[in-house]
Amino acid sequence: MNILLSCVGRRVYLVDYFKYELGNKGLVCGADESSFAPALKNCDKSFIVPSVHSNNYIDKLLNICIENKI
């Protein structure tokens, strides 16, 4: 099972928790509008997305989910 954490920001602890629980059974993907978000470094895959206020934010998340089987 792959999961996507949106607006991951500084939530390194959350990424690490999900990675521990998933073990080798899936990927933890993270999305944020800033490439400087610390938690992105701990994700198996990371994505830069538009602001949550952007009209295409949801479409971008949906595309990420489809392409990565989330």
Predicted model as a PDB file, atoms N, CA, C, CB and O in Angstrom, pLDDT in the B-factor column:
MODEL        1                                                                  
ATOM      1  N   MET A   1       0.843  -1.162   0.000  1.00 95.00           N  
ATOM      2  CA  MET A   1       0.000   0.000   0.000  1.00 95.00           C  
ATOM      3  C   MET A   1       0.898   1.238   0.000  1.00 95.00           C  
ATOM      4  CB  MET A   1      -0.964  -0.009   1.216  1.00 95.00           C  
ATOM      5  O   MET A   1       1.774   1.373   0.854  1.00 95.00           O  
ATOM      6  N   ASN A   2       0.680   2.129  -0.948  1.00 98.00           N  
ATOM      7  CA  ASN A   2       1.396   3.397  -1.000  1.00 98.00           C  
ATOM      8  C   ASN A   2       0.499   4.483  -0.420  1.00 98.00           C  
ATOM      9  CB  ASN A   2       1.826   3.745  -2.460  1.00 98.00           C  
ATOM     10  O   ASN A   2      -0.718   4.459  -0.606  1.00 98.00           O  
ATOM     11  N   ILE A   3       1.103   5.432   0.282  1.00 98.00           N  
ATOM     12  CA  ILE A   3       0.317   6.523   0.851  1.00 98.00           C  
ATOM     13  C   ILE A   3       0.930   7.859   0.452  1.00 98.00           C  
ATOM     14  CB  ILE A   3       0.237   6.400   2.392  1.00 98.00           C  
ATOM     15  O   ILE A   3       2.120   7.952   0.153  1.00 98.00           O  
ATOM     16  N   LEU A   4       0.093   8.889   0.455  1.00 98.00           N  
ATOM     17  CA  LEU A   4       0.537  10.242   0.139  1.00 98.00           C  
ATOM     18  C   LEU A   4       0.187  11.150   1.304  1.00 98.00           C  
ATOM     19  CB  LEU A   4      -0.108  10.755  -1.182  1.00 98.00           C  
ATOM     20  O   LEU A   4      -0.968  11.221   1.726  1.00 98.00           O  
ATOM     21  N   LEU A   5       1.181  11.838   1.816  1.00 98.00           N  
ATOM     22  CA  LEU A   5       0.966  12.841   2.850  1.00 98.00           C  
ATOM     23  C   LEU A   5       1.063  14.205   2.173  1.00 98.00           C  
ATOM     24  CB  LEU A   5       2.010  12.701   4.030  1.00 98.00           C  
ATOM     25  O   LEU A   5       2.122  14.588   1.676  1.00 98.00           O  
ATOM     26  N   SER A   6      -0.042  14.927   2.159  1.00 97.00           N  
ATOM     27  CA  SER A   6      -0.040  16.239   1.516  1.00 97.00           C  
ATOM     28  C   SER A   6       0.326  17.306   2.545  1.00 97.00           C  
ATOM     29  CB  SER A   6      -1.423  16.545   0.873  1.00 97.00           C  
ATOM     30  O   SER A   6       0.128  17.116   3.745  1.00 97.00           O  
ATOM     31  N   CYS A   7       0.854  18.414   2.073  1.00 97.00           N  
ATOM     32  CA  CYS A   7       1.300  19.515   2.951  1.00 97.00           C  
ATOM     33  C   CYS A   7       2.182  18.956   4.068  1.00 97.00           C  
ATOM     34  CB  CYS A   7       0.074  20.281   3.556  1.00 97.00           C  
ATOM     35  O   CYS A   7       1.985  19.264   5.244  1.00 97.00           O  
ATOM     36  N   VAL A   8       3.141  18.143   3.687  1.00 98.00           N  
ATOM     37  CA  VAL A   8       3.945  17.402   4.660  1.00 98.00           C  
ATOM     38  C   VAL A   8       4.839  18.313   5.508  1.00 98.00           C  
ATOM     39  CB  VAL A   8       4.801  16.380   3.941  1.00 98.00           C  
ATOM     40  O   VAL A   8       5.097  18.013   6.674  1.00 98.00           O  
ATOM     41  N   GLY A   9       5.304  19.401   4.942  1.00 97.00           N  
ATOM     42  CA  GLY A   9       6.046  20.418   5.699  1.00 97.00           C  
ATOM     43  C   GLY A   9       7.149  19.900   6.597  1.00 97.00           C  
ATOM     44  O   GLY A   9       8.117  19.302   6.128  1.00 97.00           O  
ATOM     45  N   ARG A  10       6.995  20.136   7.913  1.00 97.00           N  
ATOM     46  CA  ARG A  10       8.021  19.738   8.899  1.00 97.00           C  
ATOM     47  C   ARG A  10       7.653  18.456   9.633  1.00 97.00           C  
ATOM     48  CB  ARG A  10       8.236  20.856   9.915  1.00 97.00           C  
ATOM     49  O   ARG A  10       8.260  18.142  10.656  1.00 97.00           O  
ATOM     50  N   ARG A  11       6.692  17.724   9.143  1.00 97.00           N  
ATOM     51  CA  ARG A  11       6.198  16.536   9.847  1.00 97.00           C  
ATOM     52  C   ARG A  11       7.055  15.295   9.580  1.00 97.00           C  
ATOM     53  CB  ARG A  11       4.760  16.258   9.441  1.00 97.00           C  
ATOM     54  O   ARG A  11       6.552  14.257   9.150  1.00 97.00           O  
ATOM     55  N   VAL A  12       8.342  15.424   9.841  1.00 98.00           N  
ATOM     56  CA  VAL A  12       9.285  14.320   9.645  1.00 98.00           C  
ATOM     57  C   VAL A  12       8.860  13.118  10.484  1.00 98.00           C  
ATOM     58  CB  VAL A  12      10.728  14.756  10.014  1.00 98.00           C  
ATOM     59  O   VAL A  12       8.937  11.979  10.024  1.00 98.00           O  
ATOM     60  N   TYR A  13       8.415  13.367  11.705  1.00 97.00           N  
ATOM     61  CA  TYR A  13       7.982  12.282  12.598  1.00 97.00           C  
ATOM     62  C   TYR A  13       6.849  11.478  11.986  1.00 97.00           C  
ATOM     63  CB  TYR A  13       7.545  12.844  13.949  1.00 97.00           C  
ATOM     64  O   TYR A  13       6.784  10.263  12.174  1.00 97.00           O  
ATOM     65  N   LEU A  14       5.954  12.135  11.257  1.00 98.00           N  
ATOM     66  CA  LEU A  14       4.820  11.444  10.649  1.00 98.00           C  
ATOM     67  C   LEU A  14       5.281  10.569   9.485  1.00 98.00           C  
ATOM     68  CB  LEU A  14       3.768  12.457  10.169  1.00 98.00           C  
ATOM     69  O   LEU A  14       4.816   9.440   9.327  1.00 98.00           O  
ATOM     70  N   VAL A  15       6.180  11.086   8.687  1.00 98.00           N  
ATOM     71  CA  VAL A  15       6.750  10.301   7.583  1.00 98.00           C  
ATOM     72  C   VAL A  15       7.461   9.078   8.148  1.00 98.00           C  
ATOM     73  CB  VAL A  15       7.735  11.160   6.731  1.00 98.00           C  
ATOM     74  O   VAL A  15       7.258   7.965   7.663  1.00 98.00           O  
ATOM     75  N   ASP A  16       8.279   9.270   9.155  1.00 98.00           N  
ATOM     76  CA  ASP A  16       9.023   8.163   9.761  1.00 98.00           C  
ATOM     77  C   ASP A  16       8.090   7.125  10.375  1.00 98.00           C  
ATOM     78  CB  ASP A  16       9.980   8.692  10.826  1.00 98.00           C  
ATOM     79  O   ASP A  16       8.349   5.925  10.282  1.00 98.00           O  
ATOM     80  N   TYR A  17       7.019   7.574  10.996  1.00 98.00           N  
ATOM     81  CA  TYR A  17       6.041   6.651  11.592  1.00 98.00           C  
ATOM     82  C   TYR A  17       5.425   5.764  10.509  1.00 98.00           C  
ATOM     83  CB  TYR A  17       4.928   7.437  12.343  1.00 98.00           C  
ATOM     84  O   TYR A  17       5.371   4.544  10.664  1.00 98.00           O  
ATOM     85  N   PHE A  18       4.965   6.366   9.422  1.00 98.00           N  
ATOM     86  CA  PHE A  18       4.336   5.586   8.360  1.00 98.00           C  
ATOM     87  C   PHE A  18       5.340   4.657   7.685  1.00 98.00           C  
ATOM     88  CB  PHE A  18       3.704   6.515   7.325  1.00 98.00           C  
ATOM     89  O   PHE A  18       4.995   3.527   7.340  1.00 98.00           O  
ATOM     90  N   LYS A  19       6.569   5.110   7.492  1.00 97.00           N  
ATOM     91  CA  LYS A  19       7.588   4.246   6.899  1.00 97.00           C  
ATOM     92  C   LYS A  19       7.844   3.031   7.788  1.00 97.00           C  
ATOM     93  CB  LYS A  19       8.897   5.028   6.674  1.00 97.00           C  
ATOM     94  O   LYS A  19       7.986   1.912   7.293  1.00 97.00           O  
ATOM     95  N   TYR A  20       7.900   3.253   9.089  1.00 97.00           N  
ATOM     96  CA  TYR A  20       8.121   2.151  10.027  1.00 97.00           C  
ATOM     97  C   TYR A  20       6.961   1.155   9.958  1.00 97.00           C  
ATOM     98  CB  TYR A  20       8.287   2.689  11.470  1.00 97.00           C  
ATOM     99  O   TYR A  20       7.174  -0.055   9.885  1.00 97.00           O  
ATOM    100  N   GLU A  21       5.745   1.672   9.981  1.00 97.00           N  
ATOM    101  CA  GLU A  21       4.562   0.800   9.984  1.00 97.00           C  
ATOM    102  C   GLU A  21       4.386   0.050   8.667  1.00 97.00           C  
ATOM    103  CB  GLU A  21       3.315   1.620  10.270  1.00 97.00           C  
ATOM    104  O   GLU A  21       3.951  -1.101   8.664  1.00 97.00           O  
ATOM    105  N   LEU A  22       4.720   0.689   7.551  1.00 96.00           N  
ATOM    106  CA  LEU A  22       4.591   0.028   6.254  1.00 96.00           C  
ATOM    107  C   LEU A  22       5.698  -0.986   6.007  1.00 96.00           C  
ATOM    108  CB  LEU A  22       4.590   1.056   5.147  1.00 96.00           C  
ATOM    109  O   LEU A  22       5.495  -1.975   5.304  1.00 96.00           O  
ATOM    110  N   GLY A  23       6.853  -0.743   6.579  1.00 94.00           N  
ATOM    111  CA  GLY A  23       7.980  -1.645   6.336  1.00 94.00           C  
ATOM    112  C   GLY A  23       8.278  -1.711   4.854  1.00 94.00           C  
ATOM    113  O   GLY A  23       8.449  -0.679   4.204  1.00 94.00           O  
ATOM    114  N   ASN A  24       8.341  -2.906   4.321  1.00 93.00           N  
ATOM    115  CA  ASN A  24       8.591  -3.092   2.882  1.00 93.00           C  
ATOM    116  C   ASN A  24       7.303  -3.298   2.100  1.00 93.00           C  
ATOM    117  CB  ASN A  24       9.517  -4.280   2.657  1.00 93.00           C  
ATOM    118  O   ASN A  24       7.335  -3.798   0.975  1.00 93.00           O  
ATOM    119  N   LYS A  25       6.179  -2.921   2.677  1.00 97.00           N  
ATOM    120  CA  LYS A  25       4.880  -3.178   2.045  1.00 97.00           C  
ATOM    121  C   LYS A  25       4.336  -1.989   1.269  1.00 97.00           C  
ATOM    122  CB  LYS A  25       3.881  -3.581   3.088  1.00 97.00           C  
ATOM    123  O   LYS A  25       3.202  -2.039   0.793  1.00 97.00           O  
ATOM    124  N   GLY A  26       5.105  -0.929   1.130  1.00 97.00           N  
ATOM    125  CA  GLY A  26       4.624   0.221   0.383  1.00 97.00           C  
ATOM    126  C   GLY A  26       5.546   1.410   0.512  1.00 97.00           C  
ATOM    127  O   GLY A  26       6.556   1.372   1.215  1.00 97.00           O  
ATOM    128  N   LEU A  27       5.171   2.467  -0.186  1.00 98.00           N  
ATOM    129  CA  LEU A  27       5.962   3.691  -0.195  1.00 98.00           C  
ATOM    130  C   LEU A  27       5.225   4.819   0.522  1.00 98.00           C  
ATOM    131  CB  LEU A  27       6.293   4.103  -1.635  1.00 98.00           C  
ATOM    132  O   LEU A  27       3.997   4.903   0.495  1.00 98.00           O  
ATOM    133  N   VAL A  28       6.000   5.669   1.154  1.00 98.00           N  
ATOM    134  CA  VAL A  28       5.456   6.885   1.749  1.00 98.00           C  
ATOM    135  C   VAL A  28       5.861   8.033   0.839  1.00 98.00           C  
ATOM    136  CB  VAL A  28       5.971   7.103   3.231  1.00 98.00           C  
ATOM    137  O   VAL A  28       7.044   8.334   0.681  1.00 98.00           O  
ATOM    138  N   CYS A  29       4.865   8.663   0.247  1.00 98.00           N  
ATOM    139  CA  CYS A  29       5.099   9.782  -0.651  1.00 98.00           C  
ATOM    140  C   CYS A  29       4.664  11.056   0.057  1.00 98.00           C  
ATOM    141  CB  CYS A  29       4.339   9.597  -2.001  1.00 98.00           C  
ATOM    142  O   CYS A  29       3.710  11.053   0.836  1.00 98.00           O  
ATOM    143  N   GLY A  30       5.364  12.128  -0.218  1.00 98.00           N  
ATOM    144  CA  GLY A  30       5.038  13.402   0.392  1.00 98.00           C  
ATOM    145  C   GLY A  30       4.880  14.478  -0.657  1.00 98.00           C  
ATOM    146  O   GLY A  30       5.569  14.476  -1.678  1.00 98.00           O  
ATOM    147  N   ALA A  31       3.965  15.401  -0.397  1.00 98.00           N  
ATOM    148  CA  ALA A  31       3.740  16.526  -1.305  1.00 98.00           C  
ATOM    149  C   ALA A  31       3.738  17.812  -0.503  1.00 98.00           C  
ATOM    150  CB  ALA A  31       2.408  16.363  -2.089  1.00 98.00           C  
ATOM    151  O   ALA A  31       3.205  17.876   0.605  1.00 98.00           O  
ATOM    152  N   ASP A  32       4.348  18.840  -1.089  1.00 98.00           N  
ATOM    153  CA  ASP A  32       4.359  20.147  -0.447  1.00 98.00           C  
ATOM    154  C   ASP A  32       4.591  21.191  -1.533  1.00 98.00           C  
ATOM    155  CB  ASP A  32       5.459  20.230   0.675  1.00 98.00           C  
ATOM    156  O   ASP A  32       5.108  20.874  -2.604  1.00 98.00           O  
ATOM    157  N   GLU A  33       4.211  22.422  -1.261  1.00 97.00           N  
ATOM    158  CA  GLU A  33       4.435  23.470  -2.254  1.00 97.00           C  
ATOM    159  C   GLU A  33       5.865  24.002  -2.207  1.00 97.00           C  
ATOM    160  CB  GLU A  33       3.452  24.612  -2.039  1.00 97.00           C  
ATOM    161  O   GLU A  33       6.297  24.705  -3.120  1.00 97.00           O  
ATOM    162  N   SER A  34       6.593  23.670  -1.153  1.00 97.00           N  
ATOM    163  CA  SER A  34       7.962  24.150  -1.018  1.00 97.00           C  
ATOM    164  C   SER A  34       8.954  22.998  -1.128  1.00 97.00           C  
ATOM    165  CB  SER A  34       8.143  24.879   0.315  1.00 97.00           C  
ATOM    166  O   SER A  34       8.814  21.970  -0.467  1.00 97.00           O  
ATOM    167  N   SER A  35       9.941  23.191  -1.964  1.00 97.00           N  
ATOM    168  CA  SER A  35      10.977  22.158  -2.083  1.00 97.00           C  
ATOM    169  C   SER A  35      11.882  22.134  -0.854  1.00 97.00           C  
ATOM    170  CB  SER A  35      11.818  22.390  -3.346  1.00 97.00           C  
ATOM    171  O   SER A  35      12.710  21.234  -0.710  1.00 97.00           O  
ATOM    172  N   PHE A  36      11.728  23.118   0.029  1.00 97.00           N  
ATOM    173  CA  PHE A  36      12.518  23.183   1.262  1.00 97.00           C  
ATOM    174  C   PHE A  36      11.836  22.517   2.453  1.00 97.00           C  
ATOM    175  CB  PHE A  36      12.812  24.618   1.598  1.00 97.00           C  
ATOM    176  O   PHE A  36      12.368  22.553   3.563  1.00 97.00           O  
ATOM    177  N   ALA A  37      10.668  21.909   2.242  1.00 98.00           N  
ATOM    178  CA  ALA A  37       9.954  21.232   3.329  1.00 98.00           C  
ATOM    179  C   ALA A  37      10.822  20.083   3.844  1.00 98.00           C  
ATOM    180  CB  ALA A  37       8.554  20.703   2.848  1.00 98.00           C  
ATOM    181  O   ALA A  37      11.129  19.163   3.086  1.00 98.00           O  
ATOM    182  N   PRO A  38      11.223  20.118   5.118  1.00 98.00           N  
ATOM    183  CA  PRO A  38      12.149  19.114   5.657  1.00 98.00           C  
ATOM    184  C   PRO A  38      11.670  17.672   5.524  1.00 98.00           C  
ATOM    185  CB  PRO A  38      12.403  19.403   7.094  1.00 98.00           C  
ATOM    186  O   PRO A  38      12.485  16.779   5.290  1.00 98.00           O  
ATOM    187  N   ALA A  39      10.390  17.424   5.663  1.00 98.00           N  
ATOM    188  CA  ALA A  39       9.882  16.052   5.644  1.00 98.00           C  
ATOM    189  C   ALA A  39      10.013  15.401   4.274  1.00 98.00           C  
ATOM    190  CB  ALA A  39       8.435  16.032   6.075  1.00 98.00           C  
ATOM    191  O   ALA A  39      10.040  14.174   4.179  1.00 98.00           O  
ATOM    192  N   LEU A  40      10.094  16.199   3.209  1.00 98.00           N  
ATOM    193  CA  LEU A  40      10.231  15.623   1.871  1.00 98.00           C  
ATOM    194  C   LEU A  40      11.487  14.770   1.753  1.00 98.00           C  
ATOM    195  CB  LEU A  40      10.255  16.726   0.822  1.00 98.00           C  
ATOM    196  O   LEU A  40      11.513  13.806   0.988  1.00 98.00           O  
ATOM    197  N   LYS A  41      12.519  15.118   2.499  1.00 98.00           N  
ATOM    198  CA  LYS A  41      13.784  14.370   2.437  1.00 98.00           C  
ATOM    199  C   LYS A  41      13.632  12.946   2.961  1.00 98.00           C  
ATOM    200  CB  LYS A  41      14.865  15.095   3.235  1.00 98.00           C  
ATOM    201  O   LYS A  41      14.372  12.054   2.548  1.00 98.00           O  
ATOM    202  N   ASN A  42      12.688  12.726   3.859  1.00 98.00           N  
ATOM    203  CA  ASN A  42      12.504  11.404   4.448  1.00 98.00           C  
ATOM    204  C   ASN A  42      11.528  10.534   3.661  1.00 98.00           C  
ATOM    205  CB  ASN A  42      12.022  11.544   5.867  1.00 98.00           C  
ATOM    206  O   ASN A  42      11.433   9.332   3.905  1.00 98.00           O  
ATOM    207  N   CYS A  43      10.809  11.133   2.724  1.00 98.00           N  
ATOM    208  CA  CYS A  43       9.823  10.385   1.939  1.00 98.00           C  
ATOM    209  C   CYS A  43      10.519   9.507   0.903  1.00 98.00           C  
ATOM    210  CB  CYS A  43       8.837  11.347   1.246  1.00 98.00           C  
ATOM    211  O   CYS A  43      11.612   9.817   0.429  1.00 98.00           O  
ATOM    212  N   ASP A  44       9.854   8.402   0.567  1.00 98.00           N  
ATOM    213  CA  ASP A  44      10.369   7.542  -0.499  1.00 98.00           C  
ATOM    214  C   ASP A  44      10.276   8.259  -1.842  1.00 98.00           C  
ATOM    215  CB  ASP A  44       9.595   6.205  -0.548  1.00 98.00           C  
ATOM    216  O   ASP A  44      11.164   8.126  -2.684  1.00 98.00           O  
ATOM    217  N   LYS A  45       9.210   9.010  -2.036  1.00 98.00           N  
ATOM    218  CA  LYS A  45       9.024   9.843  -3.222  1.00 98.00           C  
ATOM    219  C   LYS A  45       8.474  11.178  -2.751  1.00 98.00           C  
ATOM    220  CB  LYS A  45       8.064   9.165  -4.272  1.00 98.00           C  
ATOM    221  O   LYS A  45       7.653  11.233  -1.836  1.00 98.00           O  
ATOM    222  N   SER A  46       8.930  12.247  -3.379  1.00 98.00           N  
ATOM    223  CA  SER A  46       8.433  13.562  -2.989  1.00 98.00           C  
ATOM    224  C   SER A  46       7.988  14.335  -4.222  1.00 98.00           C  
ATOM    225  CB  SER A  46       9.510  14.350  -2.219  1.00 98.00           C  
ATOM    226  O   SER A  46       8.514  14.151  -5.320  1.00 98.00           O  
ATOM    227  N   PHE A  47       7.003  15.206  -4.010  1.00 98.00           N  
ATOM    228  CA  PHE A  47       6.406  15.957  -5.108  1.00 98.00           C  
ATOM    229  C   PHE A  47       6.192  17.404  -4.692  1.00 98.00           C  
ATOM    230  CB  PHE A  47       5.075  15.319  -5.546  1.00 98.00           C  
ATOM    231  O   PHE A  47       5.759  17.692  -3.576  1.00 98.00           O  
ATOM    232  N   ILE A  48       6.501  18.297  -5.604  1.00 98.00           N  
ATOM    233  CA  ILE A  48       6.219  19.714  -5.400  1.00 98.00           C  
ATOM    234  C   ILE A  48       4.883  19.980  -6.094  1.00 98.00           C  
ATOM    235  CB  ILE A  48       7.387  20.650  -5.968  1.00 98.00           C  
ATOM    236  O   ILE A  48       4.713  19.687  -7.277  1.00 98.00           O  
ATOM    237  N   VAL A  49       3.947  20.535  -5.339  1.00 98.00           N  
ATOM    238  CA  VAL A  49       2.598  20.789  -5.844  1.00 98.00           C  
ATOM    239  C   VAL A  49       2.260  22.269  -5.682  1.00 98.00           C  
ATOM    240  CB  VAL A  49       1.556  19.907  -5.104  1.00 98.00           C  
ATOM    241  O   VAL A  49       2.917  22.979  -4.922  1.00 98.00           O  
ATOM    242  N   PRO A  50       1.238  22.730  -6.394  1.00 97.00           N  
ATOM    243  CA  PRO A  50       0.826  24.124  -6.222  1.00 97.00           C  
ATOM    244  C   PRO A  50       0.229  24.362  -4.839  1.00 97.00           C  
ATOM    245  CB  PRO A  50      -0.186  24.515  -7.301  1.00 97.00           C  
ATOM    246  O   PRO A  50      -0.021  23.417  -4.091  1.00 97.00           O  
ATOM    247  N   SER A  51       0.010  25.596  -4.516  1.00 97.00           N  
ATOM    248  CA  SER A  51      -0.620  25.968  -3.248  1.00 97.00           C  
ATOM    249  C   SER A  51      -1.997  25.317  -3.118  1.00 97.00           C  
ATOM    250  CB  SER A  51      -0.743  27.502  -3.136  1.00 97.00           C  
ATOM    251  O   SER A  51      -2.667  25.065  -4.119  1.00 97.00           O  
ATOM    252  N   VAL A  52      -2.409  25.051  -1.901  1.00 96.00           N  
ATOM    253  CA  VAL A  52      -3.738  24.466  -1.670  1.00 96.00           C  
ATOM    254  C   VAL A  52      -4.842  25.392  -2.158  1.00 96.00           C  
ATOM    255  CB  VAL A  52      -3.937  24.161  -0.181  1.00 96.00           C  
ATOM    256  O   VAL A  52      -5.972  24.949  -2.361  1.00 96.00           O  
ATOM    257  N   HIS A  53      -4.541  26.640  -2.345  1.00 97.00           N  
ATOM    258  CA  HIS A  53      -5.524  27.612  -2.827  1.00 97.00           C  
ATOM    259  C   HIS A  53      -5.578  27.668  -4.351  1.00 97.00           C  
ATOM    260  CB  HIS A  53      -5.205  28.992  -2.276  1.00 97.00           C  
ATOM    261  O   HIS A  53      -6.428  28.356  -4.916  1.00 97.00           O  
ATOM    262  N   SER A  54      -4.693  26.960  -5.007  1.00 97.00           N  
ATOM    263  CA  SER A  54      -4.646  26.934  -6.459  1.00 97.00           C  
ATOM    264  C   SER A  54      -5.799  26.105  -7.025  1.00 97.00           C  
ATOM    265  CB  SER A  54      -3.303  26.376  -6.939  1.00 97.00           C  
ATOM    266  O   SER A  54      -6.232  25.129  -6.411  1.00 97.00           O  
ATOM    267  N   ASN A  55      -6.281  26.495  -8.179  1.00 97.00           N  
ATOM    268  CA  ASN A  55      -7.393  25.779  -8.816  1.00 97.00           C  
ATOM    269  C   ASN A  55      -7.021  24.366  -9.252  1.00 97.00           C  
ATOM    270  CB  ASN A  55      -7.883  26.557 -10.012  1.00 97.00           C  
ATOM    271  O   ASN A  55      -7.897  23.508  -9.356  1.00 97.00           O  
ATOM    272  N   ASN A  56      -5.760  24.111  -9.506  1.00 97.00           N  
ATOM    273  CA  ASN A  56      -5.366  22.779  -9.977  1.00 97.00           C  
ATOM    274  C   ASN A  56      -4.702  21.919  -8.893  1.00 97.00           C  
ATOM    275  CB  ASN A  56      -4.422  22.918 -11.148  1.00 97.00           C  
ATOM    276  O   ASN A  56      -4.099  20.893  -9.207  1.00 97.00           O  
ATOM    277  N   TYR A  57      -4.806  22.319  -7.641  1.00 98.00           N  
ATOM    278  CA  TYR A  57      -4.192  21.560  -6.542  1.00 98.00           C  
ATOM    279  C   TYR A  57      -4.741  20.134  -6.468  1.00 98.00           C  
ATOM    280  CB  TYR A  57      -4.427  22.279  -5.204  1.00 98.00           C  
ATOM    281  O   TYR A  57      -3.971  19.174  -6.429  1.00 98.00           O  
ATOM    282  N   ILE A  58      -6.047  19.995  -6.448  1.00 97.00           N  
ATOM    283  CA  ILE A  58      -6.673  18.667  -6.334  1.00 97.00           C  
ATOM    284  C   ILE A  58      -6.332  17.811  -7.550  1.00 97.00           C  
ATOM    285  CB  ILE A  58      -8.211  18.796  -6.187  1.00 97.00           C  
ATOM    286  O   ILE A  58      -6.035  16.625  -7.409  1.00 97.00           O  
ATOM    287  N   ASP A  59      -6.373  18.401  -8.737  1.00 98.00           N  
ATOM    288  CA  ASP A  59      -6.024  17.645  -9.943  1.00 98.00           C  
ATOM    289  C   ASP A  59      -4.597  17.113  -9.878  1.00 98.00           C  
ATOM    290  CB  ASP A  59      -6.195  18.520 -11.184  1.00 98.00           C  
ATOM    291  O   ASP A  59      -4.332  15.975 -10.265  1.00 98.00           O  
ATOM    292  N   LYS A  60      -3.691  17.938  -9.391  1.00 98.00           N  
ATOM    293  CA  LYS A  60      -2.291  17.508  -9.256  1.00 98.00           C  
ATOM    294  C   LYS A  60      -2.177  16.342  -8.275  1.00 98.00           C  
ATOM    295  CB  LYS A  60      -1.404  18.687  -8.787  1.00 98.00           C  
ATOM    296  O   LYS A  60      -1.480  15.367  -8.554  1.00 98.00           O  
ATOM    297  N   LEU A  61      -2.856  16.434  -7.126  1.00 98.00           N  
ATOM    298  CA  LEU A  61      -2.821  15.330  -6.155  1.00 98.00           C  
ATOM    299  C   LEU A  61      -3.412  14.053  -6.745  1.00 98.00           C  
ATOM    300  CB  LEU A  61      -3.584  15.715  -4.880  1.00 98.00           C  
ATOM    301  O   LEU A  61      -2.871  12.964  -6.550  1.00 98.00           O  
ATOM    302  N   LEU A  62      -4.514  14.189  -7.460  1.00 98.00           N  
ATOM    303  CA  LEU A  62      -5.137  13.014  -8.080  1.00 98.00           C  
ATOM    304  C   LEU A  62      -4.207  12.361  -9.097  1.00 98.00           C  
ATOM    305  CB  LEU A  62      -6.454  13.406  -8.758  1.00 98.00           C  
ATOM    306  O   LEU A  62      -4.114  11.135  -9.158  1.00 98.00           O  
ATOM    307  N   ASN A  63      -3.522  13.174  -9.890  1.00 98.00           N  
ATOM    308  CA  ASN A  63      -2.565  12.620 -10.859  1.00 98.00           C  
ATOM    309  C   ASN A  63      -1.428  11.885 -10.171  1.00 98.00           C  
ATOM    310  CB  ASN A  63      -2.000  13.727 -11.738  1.00 98.00           C  
ATOM    311  O   ASN A  63      -1.003  10.825 -10.632  1.00 98.00           O  
ATOM    312  N   ILE A  64      -0.927  12.445  -9.062  1.00 98.00           N  
ATOM    313  CA  ILE A  64       0.127  11.786  -8.296  1.00 98.00           C  
ATOM    314  C   ILE A  64      -0.377  10.439  -7.780  1.00 98.00           C  
ATOM    315  CB  ILE A  64       0.595  12.681  -7.118  1.00 98.00           C  
ATOM    316  O   ILE A  64       0.332   9.435  -7.849  1.00 98.00           O  
ATOM    317  N   CYS A  65      -1.595  10.427  -7.268  1.00 98.00           N  
ATOM    318  CA  CYS A  65      -2.161   9.187  -6.730  1.00 98.00           C  
ATOM    319  C   CYS A  65      -2.312   8.124  -7.811  1.00 98.00           C  
ATOM    320  CB  CYS A  65      -3.515   9.460  -6.081  1.00 98.00           C  
ATOM    321  O   CYS A  65      -1.994   6.955  -7.593  1.00 98.00           O  
ATOM    322  N   ILE A  66      -2.793   8.533  -8.963  1.00 98.00           N  
ATOM    323  CA  ILE A  66      -2.976   7.575 -10.066  1.00 98.00           C  
ATOM    324  C   ILE A  66      -1.633   7.038 -10.548  1.00 98.00           C  
ATOM    325  CB  ILE A  66      -3.729   8.236 -11.240  1.00 98.00           C  
ATOM    326  O   ILE A  66      -1.466   5.829 -10.705  1.00 98.00           O  
ATOM    327  N   GLU A  67      -0.684   7.929 -10.780  1.00 98.00           N  
ATOM    328  CA  GLU A  67       0.617   7.530 -11.308  1.00 98.00           C  
ATOM    329  C   GLU A  67       1.428   6.674 -10.338  1.00 98.00           C  
ATOM    330  CB  GLU A  67       1.406   8.751 -11.671  1.00 98.00           C  
ATOM    331  O   GLU A  67       2.284   5.899 -10.766  1.00 98.00           O  
ATOM    332  N   ASN A  68       1.166   6.806  -9.031  1.00 97.00           N  
ATOM    333  CA  ASN A  68       1.949   6.076  -8.028  1.00 97.00           C  
ATOM    334  C   ASN A  68       1.148   5.015  -7.285  1.00 97.00           C  
ATOM    335  CB  ASN A  68       2.523   7.043  -7.035  1.00 97.00           C  
ATOM    336  O   ASN A  68       1.594   4.481  -6.270  1.00 97.00           O  
ATOM    337  N   LYS A  69      -0.033   4.720  -7.801  1.00 97.00           N  
ATOM    338  CA  LYS A  69      -0.900   3.669  -7.239  1.00 97.00           C  
ATOM    339  C   LYS A  69      -1.152   3.889  -5.749  1.00 97.00           C  
ATOM    340  CB  LYS A  69      -0.272   2.281  -7.460  1.00 97.00           C  
ATOM    341  O   LYS A  69      -0.992   2.987  -4.927  1.00 97.00           O  
ATOM    342  N   ILE A  70      -1.546   5.105  -5.436  1.00 97.00           N  
ATOM    343  CA  ILE A  70      -1.839   5.459  -4.042  1.00 97.00           C  
ATOM    344  C   ILE A  70      -3.331   5.301  -3.819  1.00 97.00           C  
ATOM    345  CB  ILE A  70      -1.373   6.919  -3.706  1.00 97.00           C  
ATOM    346  O   ILE A  70      -3.819   5.543  -2.715  1.00 97.00           O  
TER     347      ILE A  70                                                      
ENDMDL                                                                          
END                                                                             
